[in-house]
Amino acid sequence: MKKFISVMLTLLMVFSCVSVVAFAEDDEPVDQQAEIGVEAICIDAGDIDYSGRVNATDARLALRYAVQLEDDASLLKFGPNAIKRGDVAPADGITAADARQILRYAVELDPLPGHKAEAKDAKWTVSGNTGVCAYCGEELGEKIDSKIDAIIADANAWAADKGVANLVKGVSENEGSDVALELNVDAIWEGIDAKDGAFDGFLTNLGAYVNENIADAVITFEGEEVYNGKVLNTPIKHAIFNVFAGVFYKIATHTDGVYGTYAITIDGEDVALTVKFTGSEANLKKVQDFAKVIADHISADTSGNDLKICVEMPDALMNTVNSKGGLDRVNASTFGECLNALKMVDLNSVIGSQQSAVNKMCATICGLDSFVNKVAGKVTAATVTVNGEAINILSGKDFAPKSEDYQGFLAAVIDMLSDDVKNVKMGDVFDGESYLLKLDVTVDVGNAAVMERGSISETIYIQVNP
C-alpha cells in the first residue's frame, strides 16, 4: 500500500510540474504576476526544511503533509516555523495548493512573496510584536512589552502617582526574566510624600488588576505553588515566612544592598526576583547599624505553622526598670501603665543607642498613617489570651500621631489599644522568666477577590525576655 501511495505521489508531482509549465501563462494575468513581484521578498517562504533554498523537496514535504504522510512533529523537527513556512497559499493550513505554489517558487515561475505578518503575543518574559513574519520571524511591527515589563511599568506609574516613588521602585531586565524590587533608604531620611487618599480602595484595585492582568496564571515561589487564579493561603504564608525570616539580620549583613534572591515561575517561565536596598552609602550604613541592634534583640521562629517572636529587653530599658522598682513593680502594673511610663522617659533610656534611626523609622511609619489605618481597618478580630480569656486588642480608633517621632508614634499606638487590654496586669502574662503573649488575628481580604479564602487568620506568639 505504501509503495502504491509513493508511486501516486510521484506521478502527482510530475503532473504538477507539467501543469505548472504548460499553464503558467493562463493561470495568472500578466498584471497580477507583476503585482506579486514585490521588492520586499521573504526568502524563507516555502523553505520547510530550513535548507536555505525553496526546492522540490519542500514541495514534496508540503504534499506529504497534505495527505497526512507527515504531521506537525515530523515537520517541526526542521525548525519552529516549518509549518508556517509551508503555508503559502491563501487558504489556512498546508494543502496540495501550497505544494503546488512552493513548486512554482522552486522553478521560478512565481517570485517569492513578501513577508507574512502575524501578531506575536507577549509572554511573561518574552516580548511580543504587532507584526512578525510567519516565515522568517523578522519583526515588522511595533514591540509589545513582556507581561512582566508591563506590570513593573504599571507599578512604578502607580508609585509615582501616589507619591511613594522615592521609596519603592521595580526594575525589570532581560524582558522580565530578572526583576528587582528596590527600596531606597534615602526616603527614610528625606521623607515620603504620600498623597492623601493614596491607599483608598487599595485592595479592591489590586484585586481587579490581578484578575485582569494575571488571571488564571500558575505561580510558584521557591518551588511551592502560591497562585493558580487565587492566592493560596497556606503557601503564601510560607512565602512570607521565607522572605521575612531573620529580616533584621539579613538587613544588617547584606552585601551590595541585596536583601535576598528568590526563584519564581509564572506559567513555567522562570523569573529571578531580587530584593535590594539602594541609596547613599551613609544612609545604607545607618540602616544596617540600626538593623544589627534590632537583630540582637528580636528574633523570629517560622519553623512551625505559627509565627513566634522572641524579644530580648535592651540593657538600657532594664536599667531604667530596675531604677524604678524592678520587675515586681512592672508585674503589679497594668499594660497601659507600663506603656505610658515608656512614653514619659527619653528614648536613650529605652534603647541606649540608635535614637536617630528609631526616630526616623517612627517618622516614616507616622507619615504612612493612611496606609496603617487601611491595614488596621481590615483587621476584623485581634485578641490576646490572658488566663484563658480572649481580650480584644484594638479600640477601633485611628492611628493618628500628633508628632512624627518616637513619642508621637508610641502615643498613637497606645490610643489604638482597647481599655481591656491596657487593664491587663503584667504579672498575669509572666511565668517567672518571660512574658508570654498569644495573639489571634483575623484580616479581611475579601475586597481583593483574589484570595483562596476571604480572610486570613493567624496565631502569633510573643515571648519577651527581661
LINZI-V219795 format. One record per pair of residues at least 4 apart in sequence whose C-alpha atoms are under 7 Angstrom apart, sorted by the first residue. I is the first residue (numbers start at 1). J is the second residue. D is the distance in Angstrom with one decimal. If there is no record, write none. Layout:
# LINZI-V219795
[[I J D] [I J D]]
This chain:
# LINZI-V219795
[[1 5 6.3] [2 6 6.1] [3 7 6.1] [4 8 6.2] [5 9 6.1] [6 10 6.2] [7 11 6.2] [8 12 6.1] [9 13 6.1] [10 14 6.2] [11 15 6.0] [12 16 6.0] [13 17 6.2] [14 18 6.3] [15 19 6.0] [16 20 6.0] [16 100 6.7] [17 21 6.3] [18 22 6.0] [19 23 5.7] [20 24 5.4] [20 104 6.9] [23 27 6.0] [24 28 6.9] [28 32 6.3] [28 33 6.2] [29 33 6.4] [30 34 6.4] [31 35 6.2] [32 36 6.3] [33 37 6.5] [36 111 7.0] [36 113 6.8] [37 111 5.7] [38 114 6.6] [40 114 5.3] [41 112 5.7] [41 113 5.2] [41 114 4.1] [41 115 6.5] [42 112 6.4] [42 113 6.0] [42 114 5.2] [42 115 5.3] [43 112 6.7] [44 85 6.7] [44 135 5.5] [44 136 5.4] [45 85 5.1] [45 88 6.8] [45 112 6.8] [45 135 5.3] [46 54 5.8] [46 58 6.7] [46 85 5.1] [46 86 4.9] [46 88 6.6] [46 102 5.5] [47 51 6.8] [47 52 6.8] [47 53 6.1] [47 54 4.9] [47 58 6.1] [47 85 6.0] [47 86 6.9] [48 58 5.5] [48 82 4.8] [48 83 6.9] [48 85 5.6] [48 86 5.6] [49 58 6.5] [49 78 5.3] [49 82 6.8] [50 78 6.3] [50 79 6.9] [54 58 6.4] [54 105 6.9] [54 106 5.4] [55 59 6.7] [55 103 6.7] [55 106 4.6] [56 60 6.0] [56 103 5.9] [56 106 6.4] [57 61 6.2] [58 62 6.2] [59 63 6.2] [59 99 4.5] [59 100 6.8] [59 102 5.4] [59 103 5.5] [60 64 6.1] [60 99 6.7] [61 65 6.1] [62 66 6.2] [62 86 6.3] [62 94 6.4] [62 98 6.7] [62 99 5.0] [63 67 6.4] [63 95 6.8] [63 96 5.5] [63 99 5.2] [64 68 6.1] [64 69 4.9] [64 70 5.5] [65 69 5.6] [65 70 4.4] [65 71 5.9] [65 94 7.0] [66 94 5.9] [66 95 4.7] [66 96 5.9] [70 74 6.0] [70 75 6.9] [71 75 6.4] [72 76 5.9] [73 77 6.3] [75 82 6.0] [75 83 6.6] [76 80 5.6] [76 82 5.5] [76 83 6.8] [78 82 6.3] [81 85 6.0] [81 135 6.6] [82 86 6.5] [83 87 6.5] [84 134 5.9] [84 135 6.1] [85 134 6.9] [85 135 4.7] [86 94 6.2] [86 98 6.7] [87 92 6.8] [87 93 5.7] [87 94 5.0] [87 98 6.1] [88 98 5.7] [89 97 6.3] [89 98 5.1] [89 101 6.7] [94 98 5.8] [95 99 6.7] [96 100 6.2] [97 101 6.1] [98 102 6.0] [99 103 6.2] [100 104 6.4] [101 105 6.4] [102 106 6.2] [103 107 6.3] [104 108 6.0] [104 109 5.1] [104 110 5.7] [105 109 6.0] [105 110 5.1] [105 111 6.1] [105 112 6.1] [115 133 5.4] [116 133 4.9] [116 134 5.6] [116 135 6.7] [117 131 4.9] [117 132 5.0] [117 133 4.4] [117 134 6.2] [118 131 4.9] [118 132 5.2] [118 133 6.2] [118 134 6.2] [119 129 6.0] [119 130 4.7] [119 131 4.6] [119 132 6.0] [120 128 5.0] [120 129 5.1] [120 130 6.3] [120 131 6.6] [120 132 6.3] [121 128 4.9] [121 129 6.8] [122 126 5.9] [122 127 4.7] [122 128 3.9] [122 144 6.3] [122 145 6.7] [122 146 5.1] [122 147 6.4] [123 127 6.3] [123 146 5.6] [123 147 5.9] [124 146 5.4] [124 147 4.5] [124 148 5.3] [124 176 6.8] [124 269 7.0] [125 146 5.5] [125 147 6.7] [125 148 6.3] [125 175 5.1] [125 176 4.7] [125 177 5.4] [125 269 6.9] [126 146 5.1] [126 175 5.8] [127 143 6.9] [127 144 5.6] [127 145 4.9] [127 146 4.1] [127 175 6.5] [128 143 5.9] [128 144 4.6] [128 145 6.4] [128 146 6.6] [129 139 6.7] [129 141 6.0] [129 142 5.4] [129 143 4.4] [129 144 5.0] [130 141 4.9] [130 142 5.4] [130 143 6.6] [130 144 7.0] [131 139 6.2] [131 140 5.2] [131 141 4.4] [132 137 5.7] [132 138 5.7] [132 139 4.5] [132 140 5.5] [132 141 6.8] [133 137 4.7] [133 138 5.3] [133 139 6.5] [133 140 7.0] [145 149 5.8] [145 150 5.9] [146 150 6.2] [146 175 5.9] [146 176 6.7] [147 151 6.2] [148 152 6.2] [148 176 5.0] [149 153 6.2] [149 172 6.0] [149 175 6.3] [149 176 5.6] [150 154 6.2] [151 155 6.1] [152 156 6.2] [152 170 5.7] [152 171 6.9] [152 172 6.8] [153 157 6.2] [154 158 6.2] [155 159 6.3] [156 160 6.2] [156 165 6.9] [156 169 6.0] [156 170 6.4] [157 161 6.1] [158 162 6.1] [159 163 6.1] [159 164 5.1] [159 165 4.7] [160 164 6.2] [160 165 4.8] [162 194 5.8] [162 195 5.5] [162 198 5.2] [163 193 5.3] [163 194 4.4] [163 195 5.7] [164 168 6.6] [164 192 6.2] [164 193 6.5] [164 194 5.5] [165 169 6.3] [166 184 6.6] [166 187 5.9] [167 183 5.6] [167 184 5.0] [167 187 5.4] [168 182 5.7] [168 183 4.8] [168 184 6.3] [169 181 6.0] [169 182 5.2] [169 183 6.7] [170 180 5.8] [170 181 4.8] [170 182 6.2] [171 179 5.7] [171 180 5.0] [171 181 6.5] [172 176 5.2] [172 178 5.9] [172 179 4.6] [172 180 6.5] [173 177 6.5] [173 178 5.2] [173 179 6.3] [174 178 6.1] [176 271 6.9] [177 270 6.4] [177 271 4.6] [177 272 6.2] [178 271 5.8] [178 272 4.9] [178 273 6.2] [179 272 6.1] [179 273 4.9] [179 274 6.3] [180 273 5.7] [180 274 4.6] [180 275 5.7] [181 274 6.2] [181 275 4.9] [181 276 6.3] [182 275 6.2] [182 276 5.1] [182 277 5.6] [182 278 6.4] [183 276 6.4] [183 277 4.8] [183 278 6.0] [184 277 5.8] [184 278 4.6] [184 279 5.2] [185 277 6.7] [185 278 6.2] [185 279 5.5] [185 283 6.4] [185 284 6.5] [186 190 6.0] [186 279 5.3] [186 280 6.7] [186 283 6.3] [187 191 5.1] [187 192 5.9] [188 360 6.2] [188 361 6.8] [188 364 6.0] [189 360 6.4] [191 364 6.8] [192 367 6.9] [194 198 6.5] [199 370 6.9] [199 371 6.0] [201 205 5.9] [202 206 5.9] [203 207 6.0] [203 447 5.9] [203 448 4.8] [204 208 6.2] [204 447 5.0] [204 448 4.8] [205 209 6.1] [206 210 6.2] [206 448 6.4] [207 211 6.1] [207 448 4.1] [207 449 5.6] [207 450 5.8] [208 212 6.2] [209 213 5.9] [210 214 5.1] [210 215 6.3] [211 215 4.5] [215 229 5.7] [216 228 5.6] [216 229 3.9] [217 228 5.7] [217 229 6.0] [217 266 6.6] [217 267 5.9] [218 227 5.6] [218 228 4.4] [218 266 5.7] [218 267 5.2] [219 225 5.8] [219 226 5.9] [219 227 5.0] [219 228 6.4] [219 265 5.6] [219 266 4.6] [219 267 6.5] [220 224 5.0] [220 225 4.0] [220 226 5.4] [220 227 6.9] [220 264 5.5] [220 265 5.3] [220 266 6.7] [221 225 6.4] [221 226 6.5] [221 239 6.8] [221 263 6.1] [221 264 4.7] [221 265 6.9] [222 262 6.4] [222 263 5.1] [222 264 6.1] [224 235 6.8] [225 235 6.8] [226 231 6.0] [226 232 5.3] [226 235 5.2] [226 236 5.5] [227 231 4.5] [227 232 5.8] [230 450 4.9] [230 451 5.2] [230 452 5.3] [231 450 5.8] [231 451 4.5] [231 452 5.4] [232 236 6.0] [232 451 6.4] [232 452 5.1] [233 237 6.3] [233 452 6.2] [234 238 6.4] [235 239 6.3] [236 240 6.2] [237 241 6.1] [238 242 6.1] [239 243 6.3] [240 244 6.0] [241 245 5.5] [241 302 6.1] [245 300 6.4] [245 302 6.7] [246 250 6.0] [246 299 6.6] [246 300 6.6] [247 251 6.3] [248 252 6.0] [248 291 5.0] [248 292 6.6] [248 294 6.5] [248 295 5.1] [249 253 6.1] [249 291 6.8] [249 292 6.4] [249 295 5.3] [250 254 5.7] [250 259 6.0] [251 259 6.1] [251 288 5.9] [251 291 6.1] [252 288 4.3] [252 289 6.5] [252 291 5.1] [252 292 5.0] [254 258 5.6] [254 259 5.6] [257 276 5.2] [257 277 4.7] [257 278 6.3] [258 275 6.1] [258 276 4.2] [258 277 6.4] [259 275 5.4] [259 276 5.1] [260 274 5.9] [260 275 5.4] [261 273 5.6] [261 274 4.4] [261 275 6.3] [262 272 6.0] [262 273 5.1] [262 274 6.4] [263 271 6.3] [263 272 5.1] [263 273 6.4] [264 270 6.0] [264 271 5.0] [264 272 6.2] [265 269 5.2] [265 270 4.5] [265 271 5.7] [266 270 6.7] [279 283 6.7] [279 284 6.4] [280 284 6.1] [281 285 6.1] [282 286 6.4] [283 287 6.3] [284 288 6.2] [285 289 6.0] [286 290 6.1] [287 291 6.0] [288 292 6.1] [289 293 6.6] [290 294 6.4] [290 354 6.1] [290 357 6.4] [291 295 5.9] [292 296 6.2] [293 297 6.8] [294 298 5.8] [295 299 6.5] [297 311 5.6] [297 312 4.6] [297 313 6.7] [297 314 6.9] [298 310 5.7] [298 311 4.6] [298 312 6.3] [299 309 5.9] [299 310 5.3] [299 311 6.7] [300 308 5.6] [300 309 4.4] [300 310 6.1] [301 307 6.1] [301 308 5.0] [301 309 6.4] [302 306 6.8] [302 307 5.3] [302 308 6.7] [306 459 5.7] [306 460 6.0] [307 459 6.9] [307 460 5.0] [307 461 6.3] [308 460 5.8] [308 461 4.6] [308 462 5.8] [309 461 6.1] [309 462 4.8] [309 463 6.2] [310 462 5.9] [310 463 4.8] [310 464 5.9] [311 463 6.1] [311 464 4.7] [311 465 6.0] [312 464 6.1] [312 465 5.0] [312 466 6.4] [313 317 6.7] [313 318 6.7] [313 465 6.1] [313 466 5.1] [314 318 6.4] [314 351 5.8] [315 319 6.1] [316 320 6.4] [316 349 5.5] [316 350 5.5] [316 351 5.5] [316 352 5.1] [317 321 6.1] [317 349 5.9] [317 350 4.4] [317 351 6.2] [318 322 6.0] [319 323 6.2] [320 324 6.4] [320 349 6.3] [321 325 6.5] [321 326 5.1] [322 326 4.0] [325 329 5.3] [326 330 6.6] [327 331 5.9] [328 332 6.3] [329 333 6.3] [330 426 6.5] [331 425 6.6] [331 426 4.6] [331 427 4.0] [332 425 6.5] [332 426 6.7] [332 427 6.2] [333 337 6.2] [333 338 6.7] [333 425 5.8] [333 426 6.1] [334 338 6.4] [334 422 6.4] [334 423 5.3] [334 424 5.3] [334 425 4.2] [334 426 5.6] [335 339 6.3] [335 422 4.9] [335 423 6.2] [335 424 5.7] [335 425 6.1] [335 426 5.8] [336 340 6.2] [336 422 4.1] [336 423 6.3] [337 341 6.1] [338 342 6.4] [339 343 6.4] [340 344 6.5] [341 345 6.8] [343 407 6.1] [343 410 6.8] [345 349 6.5] [347 351 6.4] [347 355 6.3] [348 352 4.5] [348 353 6.4] [348 355 6.5] [354 358 6.3] [355 359 6.2] [356 360 6.2] [357 361 6.1] [358 362 6.1] [358 406 7.0] [359 363 6.0] [359 405 4.9] [359 406 5.3] [360 364 6.2] [361 365 6.4] [362 366 6.0] [362 404 6.5] [362 405 5.4] [362 406 5.7] [362 409 6.0] [363 367 6.0] [363 404 4.4] [363 405 5.2] [364 368 6.5] [365 369 6.5] [366 401 6.3] [366 404 5.6] [366 409 6.5] [368 372 6.4] [369 373 6.1] [369 399 6.3] [369 400 6.9] [370 374 6.2] [371 375 6.3] [372 376 6.1] [372 399 7.0] [373 377 5.8] [373 398 6.1] [373 399 6.0] [374 378 6.6] [375 379 6.9] [378 443 5.5] [378 444 5.2] [379 442 5.8] [379 443 4.4] [379 444 6.2] [380 442 5.7] [380 443 5.7] [380 444 6.3] [381 441 5.6] [381 442 5.1] [382 392 5.9] [382 393 5.6] [382 394 6.8] [382 440 5.6] [382 441 4.4] [382 442 6.5] [383 390 5.6] [383 391 5.1] [383 392 4.4] [383 393 5.2] [383 439 5.6] [383 440 5.3] [383 441 6.6] [384 390 5.5] [384 391 5.3] [384 392 6.7] [384 393 6.6] [384 437 6.7] [384 438 5.5] [384 439 4.6] [384 440 6.5] [385 389 5.3] [385 390 4.4] [385 391 6.2] [385 438 5.6] [385 439 6.7] [386 390 6.5] [386 428 6.9] [386 429 6.7] [391 420 6.7] [391 421 6.4] [392 418 6.8] [392 420 6.9] [392 421 6.6] [393 417 5.7] [393 418 5.5] [393 421 5.6] [394 416 5.8] [394 417 4.6] [394 418 4.9] [395 416 5.4] [395 417 5.0] [395 418 4.0] [396 416 6.6] [397 415 6.9] [397 416 5.2] [398 416 6.4] [399 412 5.6] [399 413 6.6] [399 416 6.4] [400 412 5.6] [401 408 5.1] [401 409 5.7] [401 411 7.0] [401 412 4.9] [402 408 5.5] [403 408 4.5] [404 408 5.7] [404 409 6.6] [405 409 6.0] [406 410 6.0] [407 411 6.1] [408 412 6.2] [409 413 6.3] [410 414 6.2] [411 415 6.2] [412 416 6.5] [413 417 6.8] [417 421 6.8] [417 422 6.9] [418 422 6.3] [419 423 6.1] [420 424 6.8] [426 430 6.6] [429 435 5.4] [429 436 5.6] [429 437 6.7] [430 434 5.7] [430 435 4.4] [430 436 6.4] [431 435 6.5] [433 465 7.0] [434 463 6.4] [434 464 5.6] [434 465 4.8] [434 466 6.6] [435 463 5.7] [435 464 5.0] [435 465 6.6] [436 462 5.9] [436 463 4.8] [436 464 6.6] [437 461 5.7] [437 462 5.1] [437 463 6.5] [438 460 6.0] [438 461 4.7] [438 462 6.6] [439 459 5.6] [439 460 5.1] [439 461 6.1] [440 458 5.9] [440 459 4.5] [440 460 6.4] [441 457 5.6] [441 458 5.5] [441 459 6.4] [442 455 6.7] [442 456 5.5] [442 457 4.2] [442 458 6.5] [443 455 5.5] [443 456 5.1] [443 457 6.4] [444 454 6.3] [444 455 4.5] [444 456 6.6] [445 454 5.4] [445 455 5.2] [446 454 4.3] [446 455 6.4]]
